Amino acid sequence: MEITEVQVYPVDDEKLKAFVTIIFDACFVIRDLKIIKGNSGLFVAMPSKKRKDGTFRDTAHPLNNQTRRLIEDRVLSAYEIELHKVGENLPLSESSYM
């Protein structure tokens, strides 16, 4: 399985930094991943749906840490590239995920 495309849509918000769409093997898409600024840096949140009890459940997510890391690395790298395209520079604290 290969991530063949990553589309980043930056958001001007304190914690939510971008929405992301990823495509696997040029034939399967997952939309609405989020890049969030947390206490220890940036992380990727999987798409989720609010349940009747008020909790959230991921609608799509990796089944192992290796796949999660692959997705996070590609998404956060694409986010950094997108920011540089629009002329912004990441502070060192935000680029520390690498």
Number of C-alpha atoms within 10 A of each C-alpha: 6 10 16 13 16 19 15 23 15 17 13 8 10 8 13 15 19 19 20 24 16 20 16 14 11 11 7 10 14 16 14 16 20 23 25 18 17 12 8 10 13 20 19 21 16 19 18 16 12 11 9 7 6 8 9 12 13 11 11 14 16 12 8 8 9 10 13 14 13 13 19 19 16 14 25 22 15 17 22 16 15 16 15 12 10 9 8 11 13 11 8 9 10 17 14 11 14 8
